[in-house]
């Protein structure tokens, strides 16, 4: 039913799984000595985190934060923490797991917050990277796919809380998010 709103499939489910396997192996290698606390940013990161942790061979833990900076299709720049971590991060390595790095505003604030709370280090794993939209110097340490400046949905990413359950990443048709005033 939602497929009718998709202009094109950008990344298939099979491609996502394959890339998560590769990223999981690299994360396992990089954190062999000291497993990180994986921090998923709700809600978009959930499918990516669920797939990624299946391919990380470490005794790692995960937790969630809920932060928001979007209204509709645009980042408004005002970052609000709706749910903070339940775990202590004092002297811990953190691996932030995000669905997409877009402007970098949200991640810059979250990284700064985690470091201020005593994290030893903060690295970023993202399913999608959209560098053309970056306004803050943010670079993910683990990148699934680099995409152009198109409005993407699926695999956790949404438009007004819709399309998150698509098993792939697609480009939303323009008419689905253009608002008539």
Secondary structure by P-SEA (a helix, b strand, c coil): ccccccccccccaaaaaaaaaaaaaaaaaaacccccbbbbccccaaaaaaaaaaacccccccbbbbbbcccccccccccccccccccccccbbbbbbbcccccaaaaaaaaaaaaaacccbbbbbbcccccccccccccccccccccccccccccccccccccccccbbbbcccccccccc
